[in-house]
Amino acid sequence: MLEQGLTVLSYGAGQDSTAILYKLIHDPAFRAKYVEGHLLVLMSDTGNEHPETYDLIKEVDALTLKEKISFVFLTKDKGFHGRHMQKRQ
């Protein structure tokens, strides 16, 4: 039987969205209350992130893989950003 529904966590790699992600992973009651169906964690690369943010993203990628949670990191090379977005100088 296929799971119905999709819940998207808009992930910004800040303290709030990281806390929500960890709560969804480690608190089954919280997850049951707020996640319907498949959980997708979605983040967009602004091209202006701190190096530490990219380190955290690697950790989140590994954690979500381990927890069987879909994590999508949208980057310019995937065609999701307009030409107005520039890298940090």
Long-range contacts (C-beta under 8 A, 24 or more apart in sequence): 3-37, 3-38, 4-36, 4-37, 5-36, 5-37, 5-38, 6-36, 6-37, 6-38, 6-40, 7-34, 7-35, 7-36, 7-37, 7-38, 7-39, 7-40, 8-40, 8-41, 8-42, 9-39, 9-40, 9-41, 9-42, 10-42, 10-43, 11-41, 11-42, 11-43, 11-60, 11-71, 12-43, 13-43, 13-49, 13-53, 13-56, 13-57, 13-60, 18-56, 18-60, 21-60, 21-64, 25-63, 25-67, 25-69, 38-70, 39-69, 39-70, 40-69, 40-70, 40-71, 40-72, 41-69, 41-70, 41-71, 41-72, 42-71, 42-72, 42-74, 43-71, 43-72, 43-73, 43-74, 44-73, 44-74, 44-80, 44-81, 45-73, 45-74, 45-75, 45-76, 45-81, 46-85, 47-76, 47-81, 47-85, 47-86, 47-87, 47-88, 48-86, 48-87, 48-88, 49-88
